[in-house]
Amino acid sequence: MEFYTYKMKEKLIFFYQKLSLIQKLSIPLIISLLFGALLTVMIVKQVSIIDNNTILLKDNLIPLLEKSTNNRALLKKISENLTFAILADEKDMISEITDNNTIEKNLKEMISNQKIASSYAQISLKSFSNYFKIATEVALNLIEDASEEDSTCNMNKLLIKYNQVKKDFLALNNEIDYAISKKTSLIEKTSQEAIYLTILYVSIFSLVLFFISTLIYKDFNRRINLLSQSLDSLGVQKKLMTNNDNLSLLTNHINQTITDYAIIESQRKELSKVNRDIKESIEYASFIQEAILPSLTPLKNYTQDYFIYWKPRDIVGGDIYFVSELKSQNEIIIMVIDGVGHGVSGAFLTILVKAIETQIIAEINSGKLEPSPSKILQYFNKSIKTMLKQDKSSKSNTGFDGGVLYYNKETNICKYAGAKTDLYLIQNNQLEIIKGNRKNVGFVRTKIDQKYKEHKIYIEKGTKLYISTDGITDQEGLNNSIYGKDKFKDLLLKIHKQPFIKQKEQIKESFCTFKDNYKQSDDITVLGIIF
């Protein structure tokens, strides 16, 4: 966190430095703009002066020069008149020379009144004054010489001097014209150069100002972009700080998850080992349970055929059956027991029941106990309640449902007693259900001296008997329905004429079809015999 705070401070300092730099750059920019405006004003003013001089040259100096040309023509005429006057010896015309001095005076006053500042006009005036002085002096000299010499003798000399004066006058006139033309061209050239230089200076200054403005604008944009990026980076860093916090929390969570997973994995391995040990123990227990299951071989001496369908829900179960031939060898006792619970708990109960069953058979063979199904159930009930101390205050509450069948082949008499277990009897294609008592064996709520009703049945050849626990009838299956006793009864009526080995397969198929994908809910035991 401190690192990111320091970075944010650096970005803010950078931001203020950029603003300060922009302020510094704005001062030279303003100065440059003011200087450019001032230079522009000066250039415009100079151009205005040049324009005024040009106008002055056009409106005043050129007419003045034209006027001086006329004066030169007048002077030429005066010179000629002076010459003729000398030749004619007319001194009265000399006074006109004095009068023509006004030409120079008028020219000076014109230039002075127009206030021409140009030195070129002054030079023209000076040249014209020199010319006029020369002409005057020549004329006066001519007149003076004429008065002293004889006119006839000096005629040729006067003509020669006149021609020389005329020649000098023409040369001076050409010189003046050339000087005026040259100065006029120089003025026009100077004016044009001034205009061109002004345009050039203004263009160069504009380009420089544009270039500087462009550079300043680009630099300003660049700095603004950097500032924007800096501000954006501050937002990104803030997001990164939040993301880093979230990432830190996620990392801690992942590390904790890894630790928990390691613990769970260790526990899983331990549980897997325990489960494997238990499974091995249960599988071994199943061998023991199967070992205590009796052989059905004795039934061969008492029945035509038989089958047993025994299927625990788990590896071991609480269902068990017994077939015990008595000492007389004319009597046999068949038991089908449905112990409370499933799996290991049910299997332990079957071991207890097996021990009691062994005592019962011993008591009967010794004559101490009557071979009566009712008496046998009473013996079981009293033994379980006593051994497990199951009274109203007991925490244990275990027992079984079941049926006991006694058959004497000499008398063809069969006796049956059931504890919540019915006997299915088929004679002459008719099915009869012989119901057992509605009381269990051994449970806390069962009285210790509980009596069970005993049924006597006279056996005919072909009589079929079926004893079944509730493993089939209570099974949940198709359409969330229960198999039920009616369906089981209809099944027995349908298959009872078939050989018993096929009957067993039909019962298994009917049960599996109905169960479909549902889990088996209870242990199953079905015993069938035919006399």
Buried (B, 14 or more C-beta within 10 A) or exposed (E): EEEBEEBBEEBEEEBEEBEEEBEEBEEEBEEBEEEBEEEBEEBEEBBEEBEEBBEBBEEBBEEBBEBBBEBBEEBBEBBEBBBEBBBEEEEEBBEEBEEBEEBBEEBEEBBEEBEBEBEBBEBBBEBBEEBBEBBBEBBEEBBEBBEEEEEEEBBEEBEEBBEEBBEBBEEBBEEBEEBBEEBBEEBEEEBEEBBEEBEEBBEEBEEEBEEBEEEBEEEBEEBEEEBEEBEEBBEEBEEEBEEBEEEEEEEEEEEEEEEEEEEEEEEEEEEEEEEEEEEEEBEEBBEEBEEBBBEBEBBEEBBBBBBBBBBBBBBBBBBBBBBBBBEEEBBBBBBBBBBBBBBBEBBBBBBBBBEBBEEBBEBBBEEEBEBBBBBBBBBBBBBBBEEBEBEEEEEBEBBBBBBBBBBBBEEBBBBBBBBBBBBBBBBEEEBEEBEBBEBBBBBBEBEEEBBBBBBEBEBEEEBBBBBBBBBBBEBBBEEEEEBBBEBBBEBBEEBBEEEBEEBBBBBBEBBEEBBEEEEBBBBBBBBBBBB
